[in-house]
Structures are given as structure tokens and as C-alpha cells.
Amino acid sequence: MILNNTIPQVGDRLYRVKAGIVQHVGTYLGNNEVIHTVPGSGPCCVSLNEFSNNHVIKVVRSHISDIPAFFTRVNQVLTNTTPYFWLTDNCEHLASFLITGSASSEQIIGTALGSVALSLLSQRLDTKTVVIGGLLGLAATNILRSYD
């Protein structure tokens, strides 16, 4: 486990490289435990070391004000597991739901915005333009994220 100079607190988002420009996201539960979800599985708890997968972990403070509500949502997703789906139920959706009560994914939003923006700017709507725009949007989202 390699932390990027920040000790996580309960509810913090943890980011690590997954593949290329994609970041994997987990939520810190305390006691060196992380909840996350991966393809082929629903939400699960793992050790901080297992989550890191030998990559540097970057922390984004969540500043959770209602810890009991946070753990109620953790128990909810662990008992009512929804299978992973990259577009609507990915690791970032899970982290967002646990922290705020509403599921969203900055990486999916960035990818979609990049695809639309490049298509509009180039006045082309073809697969290559959509894919390149999506990759640029995803990269921008992850590069511009502020870590603690």
C-alpha cells in the first residue's frame, strides 16, 4: 500500500490507476478497510493494501458530516448488491452514493462531455471523433481532479 502523503479518514475517496487514464475509486471505511466495486462483482470490502493493487493511492477528502447516514448507506449496498456496470453502477457511482446519497461518476460525465464537445467543434459525428473526444474528456477529468 502506497499512500500519497495523506492519511485517509472515514468517507474519503481513494483513487488509484486502473488502466491507462482510468482511475479506480474506493471509499475509506476506517481500520484499513475500503469499499469498492469491480466488474464481475458487486460492492465489497477489502483491505487498503488489496485496494492499492501496488499502485499509489491518492486521497480526496469527503468531509462527511453525517457518519451514521454514511454507514447506513454502506450496509444498504452490501446487503442489496447491484452488479457492476461501467455506465451506471461503477466504482465512482458507488463512492458518490455512499458519500452524498446520490450516485454519479465524474469520469463518465467527463467522457460524455468530451465526446460531445469534440463532435460539435469538429462538426463530425463519427466513431473516431466520439472516441477521441471521450478519451480527452476522461483524461481532463482525472488530470484536473484536486487531491488532498
C-alpha positions in Angstrom: 0.0 0.0 0.0 1.4 3.4 -1.0 -0.5 6.5 0.1 0.3 9.8 -1.5 1.3 11.6 1.8 -2.3 11.7 3.1 -3.8 9.5 5.8 -7.4 8.7 4.8 -10.3 9.4 7.0 -13.7 7.7 7.1 -15.6 8.5 3.9 -12.6 9.8 1.9 -12.5 8.9 -1.8 -9.4 6.9 -2.7 -8.1 6.9 -6.3 -5.6 4.7 -8.0 -4.6 3.9 -11.5 -6.7 1.1 -13.1 -5.9 1.1 -16.7 -4.2 3.9 -18.6 -6.2 7.1 -17.9 -9.0 5.4 -16.0 -8.9 5.8 -12.2 -10.3 3.2 -9.8 -12.3 4.6 -6.9 -12.9 3.3 -3.4 -14.3 4.8 -0.2 -12.4 4.5 3.0 -14.3 2.9 5.9 -11.6 3.2 8.6 -9.5 0.4 10.1 -7.6 0.0 6.8 -10.8 -1.1 5.0 -12.1 0.1 1.7 -15.4 -0.5 0.0 -15.4 -0.6 -3.8 -16.9 -2.5 -6.7 -15.3 -4.2 -9.7 -16.5 -5.9 -12.9 -18.0 -9.3 -12.2 -18.9 -8.5 -8.6 -21.0 -6.2 -6.5 -19.8 -3.9 -3.8 -17.3 -5.5 -1.4 -14.9 -4.6 1.4 -11.1 -5.1 1.0 -8.0 -4.1 2.9 -6.3 -0.8 1.9 -3.4 -2.8 0.7 -5.5 -5.1 -1.5 -7.3 -2.0 -2.9 -4.0 -0.3 -3.8 -3.0 -3.3 -6.0 0.6 -2.0 -5.7 -0.3 1.5 -7.0 -0.1 4.8 -5.4 -3.4 5.8 -3.7 -4.5 9.4 -3.9 -7.0 10.8 -1.4 -9.8 13.3 -1.9 -11.3 14.4 1.5 -15.0 14.0 1.7 -15.6 15.8 5.0 -18.6 13.7 5.8 -20.8 15.4 8.4 -23.3 12.5 9.0 -21.2 9.4 9.7 -24.3 7.3 10.8 -26.0 8.0 7.4 -22.8 7.1 5.6 -22.6 3.7 7.3 -26.3 3.1 6.8 -25.7 3.5 3.0 -22.6 1.2 3.3 -24.8 -1.5 4.9 -27.5 -0.9 2.3 -25.2 -1.5 -0.7 -23.6 -4.5 1.0 -26.9 -6.2 1.5 -28.7 -5.1 -1.7 -25.8 -5.6 -4.1 -26.2 -4.3 -7.6 -23.8 -5.8 -10.2 -21.1 -3.6 -11.6 -21.9 -1.9 -14.9 -19.4 0.7 -16.1 -22.0 3.2 -17.3 -24.5 3.3 -14.4 -23.0 1.3 -11.5 -19.3 1.7 -11.5 -16.8 2.3 -8.6 -17.2 6.0 -8.8 -21.1 5.8 -8.7 -20.7 3.7 -5.5 -18.3 6.2 -3.8 -20.6 9.1 -4.7 -23.7 7.3 -3.4 -22.0 6.4 -0.1 -20.8 9.9 0.5 -23.7 12.0 -0.8 -26.6 9.7 -1.1 -26.7 10.3 -4.9 -24.8 8.2 -7.5 -22.7 10.0 -10.1 -19.4 9.5 -11.9 -17.2 12.4 -12.8 -15.3 10.1 -15.2 -18.4 9.1 -17.1 -19.6 12.7 -17.2 -16.1 13.9 -18.4 -16.1 11.2 -21.1 -19.6 12.2 -22.4 -18.8 15.9 -22.4 -15.5 15.3 -24.2 -17.3 13.3 -26.9 -20.0 15.9 -27.4 -17.5 18.8 -27.3 -15.2 17.4 -29.9 -18.1 16.3 -32.2 -19.5 19.9 -32.0 -16.2 21.6 -32.5 -15.2 19.3 -35.5 -18.8 19.2 -36.8 -18.4 15.5 -37.2 -20.3 12.7 -35.6 -18.3 9.5 -36.3 -16.9 6.8 -34.1 -13.3 8.1 -34.2 -14.3 11.6 -33.2 -16.6 10.4 -30.4 -13.9 8.0 -29.0 -11.1 10.6 -29.2 -13.3 13.2 -27.6 -14.3 10.8 -24.8 -10.7 9.9 -24.1 -9.8 13.6 -23.9 -12.7 14.3 -21.6 -11.8 11.4 -19.4 -8.1 12.5 -19.3 -9.0 16.1 -18.5 -11.3 14.9 -15.7 -8.6 12.9 -14.0 -5.8 15.4 -14.6 -7.8 18.3 -13.2 -9.0 16.5 -10.0 -7.6 18.0 -6.8 -6.2 15.5 -4.4 -5.5 16.2 -0.7 
